[in-house]
């Protein structure tokens, strides 16, 4: 099994890159491990001085369960996890089964911050993009699908997203094996990334 980690800030394009890689390497039937599935319930989340929940802290996720599940998956065992659904409310969460594969892609904000996760990776990618683009994407997403007002989005961006990115993500960028620039250089970088991965993955291919 080859384990690839994808890290980047909110709105950087982590999921888009993950989907492109999964599609390109579909012969592996890659497994996808999303850190979003490990958010703690809202009553366990930390709040800022104004009483607003901060979902951008490393403490927002259940690290112990994540570590155990990822370790089991890397060992070749199936895992079950409730799929993250923002604003699920009283809706039933969906229990999904993730099966091991020759290619496992791990995606989330804290791929590097959580040492237990980082040490399981064979290759790591940091998605870099202009903060203005990230903010535009977050505004569009949160207005369209999460029910936030523009003022709420901007408050979170200024008081949660940006400070947490600078403290918990940006310092780890130099640890990445590959920096993927998700801007006008994205196609060039994707081609470069595939060339690098081909050196790592050939023996894993399913014929």
C-alpha positions in Angstrom: 0.0 0.0 0.0 1.2 3.5 -0.9 -0.2 6.3 1.4 -0.4 9.8 0.0 -1.4 12.8 2.1 -3.0 16.0 0.8 -2.9 19.1 3.0 -3.9 22.7 2.5 -6.0 25.5 3.9 -9.8 25.9 3.6 -10.8 26.5 0.0 -7.3 25.6 -1.3 -8.6 22.8 -3.5 -7.6 19.7 -1.6 -10.7 17.8 -2.5 -10.5 18.7 -6.2 -6.9 17.5 -6.3 -7.8 14.3 -4.5 -10.6 13.6 -7.0 -8.3 14.2 -10.0 -5.7 11.8 -8.5 -8.4 9.2 -7.7 -9.8 9.4 -11.2 -6.3 9.3 -12.8 -5.4 6.2 -10.8 -8.7 4.5 -10.9 -7.1 1.2 -11.7 -6.1 1.0 -8.1 -9.6 1.6 -6.8 -8.0 4.0 -4.4 -9.2 4.3 -0.8 -10.0 7.8 0.4 -9.6 8.8 4.1 -11.1 12.2 4.9 -10.2 13.9 8.1 -13.6 15.7 7.9 -15.3 12.5 9.1 -13.7 12.9 12.5 -15.1 16.2 13.6 -16.3 16.1 17.2 -19.9 16.9 18.0 -20.6 20.6 18.3 -21.0 20.5 22.1 -17.4 19.3 22.4 -16.0 22.1 20.2 -14.0 25.0 21.6 -15.5 28.5 21.3 -13.8 31.9 21.0 -14.2 34.8 23.3 -17.5 35.7 21.6 -18.9 32.3 22.0 -18.5 31.3 18.4 -17.4 27.7 17.7 -13.9 27.4 16.1 -13.9 24.4 13.8 -10.3 25.3 12.5 -8.4 24.1 15.6 -6.6 20.8 15.7 -8.7 20.0 18.8 -11.9 20.1 16.6 -11.2 16.5 15.4 -11.2 13.2 17.3 -7.5 12.5 17.0 -7.5 9.2 18.8 -10.3 7.6 16.8 -8.7 9.0 13.6 -5.3 7.5 14.5 -6.8 4.1 15.3 -8.9 4.0 12.1 -6.1 5.1 9.8 -3.6 2.7 11.4 -6.1 -0.2 10.9 -6.7 0.8 7.3 -2.9 0.9 6.6 -2.7 -2.6 8.1 -5.2 -3.8 5.6 -8.3 -3.8 7.7 -11.7 -2.4 6.8 -13.0 0.5 8.9 -16.4 2.1 9.4 -16.9 5.8 10.0 -19.8 8.2 9.9 -19.5 10.4 6.8 -19.3 14.1 7.7 -22.4 16.1 6.8 -22.3 19.8 7.6 -25.4 21.1 9.3 -26.8 17.5 9.5 -28.9 18.5 12.5 -31.2 15.7 13.5 -30.6 13.9 10.2 -29.1 10.4 10.4 -25.4 10.3 9.6 -24.4 7.9 6.9 -22.2 5.0 8.1 -19.6 4.2 5.4 -17.1 1.4 5.0 -13.6 2.1 3.8 -11.7 -0.8 2.4 -7.9 -1.0 2.1 -6.4 -0.5 -1.4 -3.0 -0.4 -3.0 -3.4 3.4 -3.0 -4.7 5.3 0.0 -5.2 9.0 -0.2 -5.5 10.9 3.1 -6.9 14.4 2.9 -7.4 17.1 5.6 -6.2 20.3 7.2 -3.9 18.7 9.8 -2.1 16.0 7.8 1.2 17.4 9.1 0.1 18.8 12.4 -1.0 15.3 13.6 2.3 13.5 13.8 0.5 10.1 14.1 -0.9 10.7 10.7 2.2 12.3 9.1 4.4 9.3 10.0 2.1 6.9 8.1 2.5 8.8 4.8 4.7 7.6 2.0 4.3 10.9 0.1 2.8 14.3 1.0 1.4 17.2 -1.0 0.8 20.7 0.2 -1.8 22.6 -1.8 -0.9 26.3 -2.0 -3.2 29.0 -3.4 -3.6 32.8 -3.0 -5.6 33.6 0.2 -8.0 35.8 -1.9 -8.9 32.8 -4.0 -9.4 30.7 -0.9 -11.7 33.3 0.6 -13.8 33.6 -2.6 -14.2 29.9 -2.7 -15.2 29.7 1.0 -17.7 32.5 0.6 -19.3 30.8 -2.3 -19.4 27.4 -0.6 -20.7 28.6 2.7 -23.4 30.8 1.2 -24.6 28.2 -1.2 -24.5 25.0 0.9 -23.9 25.8 4.6 -26.4 28.5 5.4 -23.9 31.1 6.7 -24.3 34.8 6.2 -21.5 36.8 4.5 -20.7 38.5 7.8 -20.4 35.1 9.6 -18.1 33.8 6.9 -15.9 36.9 7.1 -15.8 36.7 10.9 -14.7 33.1 10.8 -12.1 33.8 8.1 -10.5 36.6 10.0 -10.7 35.2 13.5 -10.5 31.4 13.0 -9.4 30.3 9.5 -6.5 32.7 8.9 -4.9 32.5 12.4 -5.2 28.7 12.5 -3.7 28.4 9.0 -0.7 30.5 10.0 -0.2 28.5 13.2 -1.0 25.0 12.3 -0.6 24.6 8.5 1.8 27.2 7.0 4.8 26.1 9.2 4.6 22.6 7.9 4.7 23.5 4.2 8.4 22.9 4.0 7.8 19.3 5.1 5.8 18.4 2.0 7.3 16.3 -0.7 5.5 18.3 -3.3 4.0 21.8 -3.4 1.0 22.0 -5.7 0.1 25.5 -6.8 -3.6 25.6 -7.4 -3.7 28.7 -9.6 -2.5 29.4 -13.2 0.2 26.8 -12.6 -2.1 24.0 -11.6 -2.0 22.1 -14.9 1.7 22.3 -15.0 2.0 21.2 -11.4 -0.5 18.3 -11.9 1.6 17.0 -14.8 4.7 17.3 -12.7 3.0 15.6 -9.7 2.0 12.6 -11.9 5.5 12.2 -13.1 6.8 12.1 -9.5 4.0 9.6 -8.4 4.8 7.3 -11.3 8.1 6.7 -9.7 6.4 5.7 -6.5 3.4 3.7 -7.7 4.3 1.5 -10.7 4.8 -1.7 -8.6 1.4 -1.1 -7.0 -0.6 -1.2 -10.2 -3.3 -3.8 -10.7 -3.0 -5.6 -14.0 
